[in-house]
Amino acid sequence: MHDWRAEFNRLEGAYAPKTIKSYHNDLRAYETWCAERGCEMFPAPVAQLCAFLQDQCAGVTAATVCRRLYAIRKAHQLLRLPDPTQDEDINLALRRVRRTKGTRRVQATGMTEKFLIKFIASEPDTPTGWRNRAMMSLGYDLLTRRSELVSLRDSDMEPQANGTYRFLIRRSKSDPFGAGRLAFCSTRTAKLLEDWLVWRGEVTDWLFCPIYQDLPLDRSLSATTVKRVVHAAAQRCCDPDIAAGFSGHSMRVGAAQDLLKRGVDTTGIMRAGGWKSVNILARYLEYADHNPWL
């Protein structure tokens, strides 16, 4: 019996917590599948993996099927077992999945500046509202992912002579080893941040923190909270069918679309958002010409 959970503890610190969590979720799906059929998880015969991939195709996206295969591959590596995922039959099974399901991903609706202004105005005049206003505005200005936004600390912001702030985003999905990138906020965001920080005080050095019983807590905000804040604002300001398209990624998408509309070239947008691949950026910009809020 191979204890894959114990082996995955070795990933701590080498991979992002979100990546490790995804590995666990995908391997649990494989574990359940094996238990239902009375077969061993590891080492996995090629025919068994092909059957697993084909069965998964019915319930999840092609991207999720691929991710589950990568998790099984990582488990074999950690267990020091021969890797069956490189077999040509596995490659063919994966191609069948992609052809059956398609590989196009649903893109979040972009929170362009026109949306952002409405969302900010819809927040209540309370500590939670002050935090949410500053958070959405800063996420838009810095083109951050949710994880980058909630990881910011007071020490990552530096005041500028023009009344704004420069931020150091220390680590990201495309920068796992922490080379970091610099980004700047607007005067609007600087004012919103200052309003929030006056109330938050020095209880914590996390830039954005949870609030409990009208008191700031000394821990970082969760990435899930960012998603909830954006979606709640969208529900207040938009029709339900439009609101459903917003997510925690909408700030990054909308800011990139606005930069394109303002004439910033691809290289400039990639630098602003920390993109390494022009193909990924192209997905963000695809609907820019069709967004009525631009």
Secondary structure, DSSP 8 states (H G I E B T S, - for coil): ---HHHHHGGGBTTB-HHHHHHHHHHHHHHHHHHHHHT--SSS--HHHHHHHHHHHTTTS-HHHHHHHHHHHHHHHHHTT---GGGSHHHHHHHHHHHHHH-----------HHHHHHHHHHS-SSHHHHHHHHHHHHHHHHT--HHHHHT-BGGGEEE-TTS-EEEEE--BTTBTT---EEEE--HHHHHHHHHHHHHHTTS-SBSS--EETTEE-SS---HHHHHHHHHHHHHHHS-HHHHTT--TTHHHHHHHHHHHHTT--HHHHHHHHT-S-HHHHHHHHTTGGG-TT-
